[in-house]
């Protein structure tokens, strides 16, 4: 039986593999290897946030809180540079 965290890692790995293909990048990592890496990130202080449109996951973000770190403010140009993940 797959745990919720394991299932999330698998789904995020599938999205990551899709992004790699969409960007035309080359990688020797399989979806299984991407899932192992994603699950490791999730278990090592990298929370994930999913972005959904109706019932579809359209993107995700991994982040890590670092005490004392300051957030950089986004410039107008960088706010417009974000691209949604293909679904």
N, C-alpha and C positions, 0 to 999 in steps of 0.2 A: 504494500500500500504506500502511495506517495504522500508525504506530508504537504501541508499547505506551502511551506517555504520552498520545498523541493519543486512543487508544481509551479510556483512563481518563478523560480530560477530557470526551469525548463521553458516556460512561456517567454521570459525575457531573452533567453538565448535564441529562441526562434526569431524574435523581433530583431535581435542583434545580427543574426545571419542574414535576414532580409535586408537590413540596412547595408551590410557589407556588399551584398549582391547589387543592390540599387546604386551604390556609389562606384561600382566597378572595381572595388579593391580586391586584391588577391590575398588569400589566407589559406594556410594548410589546415586550419582548425576545422573539425567537423562540428555539427550542431551539438553532439554529445560532449565534445571537449569545451565548447562555448558554455554549455549548461554547467559543467563542472566548475569552470572559472566563475560563472555568475553566482552559483551557489556558495562558492568560497567568499566572494565579495559580500554577499548578503549575510553570511555568518560572521564576518569580520568588520562590524560597525559601519557598513554601507547600507543605509535604508534605501528602499526603492519607492518611487512614486509612479503610479500608472496614470496615464492620461487617456480618458475614454470619450467616445462619441457614441451616444446611445448605448448599445451593448458591445461595441467593438473597442478593443485597446488600440489606440493610434500612436502611442509613444510611451516612453518611460524616461526616468532620470534616476541615476544613482548619485548619492552624495555622502559626504562624511563631515560630521561636525567636529571642528577643531577648536577647543577652548582658546580664547584670546585672538582667534583669527578675525579679521575684519572683512566684511563683504564689500566688494567693489561695486560701485553704482554703474548701471548700464548707460551707455551713451545712446542717443536716438538711433544712430547707425547700427549699433550692435543689437538693439531690440528688434530691429527689422530684419536682421540677418538670420533669425531662427527659421528653420525649415521643418515642416511636419514630416513624420515618418510615413512612408507609403503603407497602405493597408490593403 
